[in-house]
Amino acid sequence: MTESDRLDRASGLDEELRDLACEVNRAAAWSYRFADGDLRWSAGMASLLQVDEGDPAELTRRLRELIAPLVHSAETRQADGSQSVEEPFETPSGERRAIFLRCCTTLHGPERCLVGIAVDVAYPLSEESHDTDIADRYRRLIELNPDAVCVHQDGVTVYVNPAGMRMMNASSPDEIVGHPITEFVAEHARAELFSRLSVANDPGTTTEPAEAEMIRVDGSRMLVESIAVRTSWHGRPAFQVILRDVTAQREAEAALRYQAALVENVSNAIIATTRQGVVTSWNPAAETIYGYSSAQARGREVSEVVGTAIDPAALLTVGGTVEAKHRHADGSPVQVRISAAEMSDGYVLVCTDETARRRAEKRYATVVSLLDEGVLVIDEGGKVVMANPAATSILGAQEEDIVGTRPESWVTFDEDDNRLPQAPSLRTRLTGEPENRRVARFERSDGSSVWLAISARSLTADDSPPHRTLVSFTDITEPRAFRKRLEREATHDPLTGLANRTMVLRRLQAAMREPDRTVTTGVMFIDLDKFKIINDSLGHVVGDEVLRVTGERLRAVMHSAEQVGRHGGDEFVVLVHDEDGGSSLGALADAIRRRLTEPITVEGRQLHVDASIGIVLVPPDDPRTAEDVLRDADVAMYEAKTRGRGRAAFFDVQLRERLQRYLELEQDLRSAVDRGELWLAYQPIVNLHANRVGGVEALLRWTHPVHGQISPDEFISMAEESDLIHHIGSWALSTAIEQVAEFRTRYGLDLRVKANLSVRQLEDPGLPEAVDEALRKSGLSAKSLSLELTESALMHDPVTATRMLRELRRYGIRLAIDDFGTGYSSLAQLLRLPLDSLKIDRSFIDGIARSHDAEALVNSIMAMAHAVDLAVIAEGVETAEQLEVLRRLGCDQAQGYYLGRPAPIEDLAGTIDLADRRMRIE
């Protein structure tokens, strides 16, 4: 190809090339096609570069090497429009020269090309001035370059252009020049930087464009795109780096990607159209909502694919947002909300599918209308905008009378019947905080009232107040009345209407803990005397009427039901605030008794009751609990009964101590047998006809580990009041039989043993068999055992006593009546019992040596007993004179301290010996 051909072809590449060629002398044109790297030049290029025209390969190599920086800059788009550079080169003869290259990017048909000129700088470079001249020209060419350009040599920056200073926020070159390049490169990007530079070993070699994070002089960071060219600086290798800040560009690209992703992933259909309404963009949500793919929708009229006419320009005139009904590809309706926005070349439509919401709203409206719970919607301004049928029914008003009103204007009251200053929903509307089942009474327009449980929730919780509010409420009038009844039943006695024990304790506790209390509180514990007889004999109906009348009379005396309560059964409690510290409580107790003892007429029969009253004073700052006070009042009441019933007794500490001792001993008695604390003492019984000991009486004793010896009168009554008497009595009887049988065998004595039976033991049908088994195990004969019962025990239930004694007699066991003369039996009654002996109570024996009347009485008892073949035993013989009188009167047997004190089984032999010796002396 000739040079003219190249120039002609080059001339046809671009009109701009000719313009450039006209501006300079000693120039040649050139062109470079990016697609295939084709390089062309015009005539004069070989002369300009001093290359042989017959060696096109050398010319191509030399020209390609010189334009390489320009090509690279254009390929990486670091330079828009024209660019220029001055490059040194060495001629084949060794002369060093410089060439000025200028070019611009253009299109030739569909191909992108570089077209430029090469201009001789017009003078050769001497060896001495070469570096300085090149540097000066290099600076002039890049001083005005808009891109940042720097040169670094041996890792140190040696030059930076003004654009680079601006990019680095430097106020002078000294802030950059002379500094290591690593000072301006982020640490994580340094390895890649040096790796790219390591492959650029030859002059003119360029690195691939790359991005790196740079650090400005002020410490801020930026993202740059850079390309490095291997060059020289003052005759030594260096790198020229062209930098472009791409931070904003990457942020813009990221924003574009985000927007594109948003369009692709939002649930709203986003449709772009031309001004003529032709679809140009159709996102995936539009495909889902309308049933057309993007390929099916693009290029079609938007009205066609959405199933109805759409005029975006008309939408904009009415505010840009409307609701409409569109059609799915299958013909089904789609409820949408459309927003429109105008673009430079058309419109963008955003269509929100409201179908599910509309369907849900319809279902919600249906459900709300069927609810039994009242529902209101209150707008941000505080007005009711919706009321369901249940709300109108509960509030007793028509919908039109409710909608548009403000709840603050309604008449409502709290549970203490105080007018509410504001509606329960107001706090929710103003703050967003929920209201949970606030109870209030609503007064209807007809004057009636309804109790409501009101809840409120914000419908716009994420928005700033005031809030649109949903209010729901239920009619709790009947449940509340029922609950009130239950509460009263839980705290009041249904028979008398008085406070029950729970409420009495609550009121007493409140009175005791009242702040700044200065007066004494009095508590009366009232128990009706002989009520059990009425209840058992006349029935519970009559008994209930007596209790009801008693409650009314107590209320009448106290003038208030608040001070009176029924503790349970026939027990009542009265609370009194006594200003006199208790001085008037006695008089009040008498007044209560007088009122209660008045006759009560029930079913035509007049009934009489009395009361035992225990009184407790509770001064201010009393440390006791309400339960403690009520317990102490109960103790005082039992003290009144002990004194003879029909009276009042004040509580004192001694009463409590006696009760506590009683409770403690009763608990300890339950395990006394197992712990070996119970034992038997044996007292000799002397046969006055034979003047020697003929038997012993087994007496129960209790040695308590703390209190020592406990009186039998104290602990046996405890046992009889509970079922302990069966266990203890059985142990005592079997132990007495076993010990006496062994004693008889050891000492060869024909000794009888007397043991006591409790009235409660007579109720045990297994008693005869138990006694018989104990006798068989011990080997003691039945005639050697005598069981004693008190006269009062026999008279408690004569029928049961007679049956049990006859059963015991069937086993051959001897029977005796103890403490004769203290009960109300007669010899006629005794004749019906299978008895063997009679023991005269010690109260008759005590005076026989001093009183003829006492002697005569004892003589009469013995005469009557002997008349019915009963042997007579005198107990409580304390003196020789008493013993002498008994002998003279013909008494059969005697026992007492004079003849021998009770002793444990191991000391019994000595006690018997002492008694026998005394009888021989006598």
Buried (B, 14 or more C-beta within 10 A) or exposed (E): EEBEEBBEBBBEBBEBBEEBBEEBEEBBBBBBBBEEEEBBBBBBBBEBBBBEEEEBEBBBEBBBBBBBBBBBBBBBEBBEEBBBBBBBBEEEEEEBBBBBBBBBBBEEEEEBBBBBBBBBBEEEBEEEEBBEBBBEBBEEBBEEBBBBBBBBBEEBBBBBBBBBBEBBEBEEBEBBBEBEBBEBBBEEBEEEBEEBBEEBEEEBBBBEBBBBBBBBBEEEEBBBBBBBBBBBBEEEBBBBBBBBBBEEEEEEEEEEEEEEEEBEEBEBBBBBBEEEBBBBBBBBBBBEBBBBEEEBBBEBBBBBBBBEEBEBEEBBEEEBEBEBEBBBBEEEEBBBBBBBEBEEEBBBBBBBBBBEEBEEEEEEEEEBEEBEBBBBBBBBEBEBEBBBBBBBEBBBBEEEEBBEBEBEEBEBBBEEEEEBEEBBBBBBBBEBBEBEEBEBBBBBEEEEBBBBBBBBBBBEEEEEEBBBBBBBBBBBBEEBEEEEEEEBEEBBBEEBBBBBBEBBBBBBBEBBEEEEBEBBBBBBBBBBBBBEEBBEEBEEEBBBBBBBBBBBBBBEBBEEBEBBBBBEEBBBBBBBEBEEEBEEBEEBBEEBBEBBBEEBEBEEEEBEBBBBBBBBBBEEEBEEBBEBBBBBBBBBBBBBBEEEEBBBBBBBEEBBEEBEEBEEBBEBBBEBBEEEBBBBBBBBBBBBEEBBBBBBBBBBBBEBEEEEEBEBEBBBEBBBEBEBBBBBBBBBBBBBBBBBBBBBEEEEBEBBBBBBBBBBBBBBEEBBEBBBEBBEEBEBEBEBBBBBBBBBBBBBBEEEBBEBBEBBBEEEBBBBBBBBBBBEBEEEBBEEBBBBBBBBBBEBBBBBBEEEEBBEBBBEBBEBBBEEEBBBBBBBBBBEEBBEBBBEBEBBBBBBEBBBBBBEBEEBBEBBBBBBEBBEEB
